[in-house]
Amino acid sequence: MKRVLLTAGVVILLGCASQQVQLSPEKQEKIKEIGEASSMKLLKTLKGELMAAMQKDGPVGAVEVCSNKAMALTKQIEIETSNQIKRTTFKYRNPNNAPDKYEAEALTYFEEALKKEGKLPPYYIQTVKENGKITYRYYKPLKVEGICLTCHGDKNLMDKQLVEKIDKLYPQDKAYGYKEGDFRGVVRVSIDGEKLR
Ligand code: HEC
């Protein structure tokens, strides 16, 4: 229950009308179920494609999967699940993945919880009300694993050709320098409020 913090404060800050809505346990359960299924579907698909490309073409070739294919695969899973999905983080590689205000609040929640409790909470739920429309947002945190360091680790220890390629594609990159176990960001699943009425 403690995890379900509502975004009324943020919404008021943005000048939109909002009330503190207390979600029923049933609704929370439903959001969790849909959010978990959609985010896992994306993560499994991306990881599968990434591993296959790393084996076939090596990390330099696999960059293509992340840069070209990740968006298309996300779109496809959005259609399959009929929920909007995004990966976002403060330290992003692609500026298109930068967080909006609500996402920034969720990222801060995970960062602070990790600092305080030494581990990441499993999820975070937000209620966002904009233009009279309610959307529930489910956030799943991502951790850096060993394999991720191939492309998100210490720049000086990484393959030179790979760094060259990443720097060319992402001149404003912020996604180097991670360590194993770091909080990498979130998968955000937006669920239309109408679905849960
Ligand atoms: C082969 C290189 C490569 C590997 C390995 C890799 N990534 Fe990435 N990652 C990228 C590239 C390139 C992007 C930019 C994608 C885009 O343009 O949307 C990216 C983007 C991301 C993003 C979206 C936010 C952002 O920074 O733009 C997340 C989250 C992410 N990676 C997490 C991971 C995690 C977790 C792992 C390990 C399981 C991992 N990555 C492994 C290359 C890689």
Boltz pocket constraint, residues with backbone or C-beta under 6 A from the ligand:
constraints:
  - pocket:
      binder: B
      contacts: [[A, 50], [A, 58], [A, 59], [A, 60], [A, 62], [A, 63], [A, 66], [A, 67], [A, 68], [A, 70], [A, 71], [A, 87], [A, 88], [A, 89], [A, 91], [A, 92], [A, 93], [A, 94], [A, 95], [A, 97], [A, 142], [A, 143], [A, 144], [A, 145], [A, 147], [A, 148], [A, 149], [A, 150], [A, 151], [A, 152], [A, 175], [A, 184], [A, 185], [A, 186]]
      max_distance: 6.0
